[in-house]
């Protein structure tokens, strides 16, 4: 045989734009998303869930750091160029509301990726940021979406690789698996932004307007508070001091120190850049 050890697979181009299941199957095949990744995600989901509250705080600190992304939290659009409310901060009502949905979304990433419903919801998340499928449209330009996904992946990767209670092989498997999920999510954002496949627009799946957190009329996001568990060890104890200061508000309410973590460690009000 030639240099190819397996027969070349046929991929129907039209299906990639008109059939979500076919697109997901192609992506899974290309990036080798397998049962090993599913097992890593399911067994390691508790570690990711422990990180979610801190990850959400870090993400919104970052979004509030720039006027163009902070403005979108008020106006629902990154193309609006008016002034930003100087009083907008992490404790503003609209920010607390958005944090709630980000917590639920990140928890959804820890659910069963072997179902099509899992990927349908990620596709809907991509669609909703382009002004479709919402009673109150949201328009976030793709450059900010890609940057935010990269920031989330980077923060998760460092936290998981620094986790004091996970074996190295488990860390590697979990980082690889969650990275693949985030990259498929990235594609399911790009799918709604790029113009590839426009000739099939009339045959693409139609999306209904639904409340946030619903898919096909069914509530798909759980209340994140119900799924979070406390950890006997601080999952951020292995992080650098700067990242840890942004990530951890303490491991307990009695002043205990777990693996070098103190409850007196504050969450900084912003992330410094130079």
Protein Blocks (a to p, Z undefined) as FASTA:
>chain_A
ZZblbdcddddfklmmmmmklmmmmmmmmnopafklmmmmmmmmmmmmmmmmmmmmmmmm
mmmmpmklmmmmmnopakbccdcdfkbcfkbmklmmmmmmmmmmmmmmmmcfkbfklmmm
mmmmmmmmnopaiabdcdddfklmmmmmmmmmmmmmmmmmmpckbcfklmmmmmmmmmmm
mmmmmmmmmmmmmmghklmmmmpccdddddehiaehiafbdcfklmpccdfbdfklmpcf
klmmmmpgbjbfnopaeehiafklccdfbdcdZZ
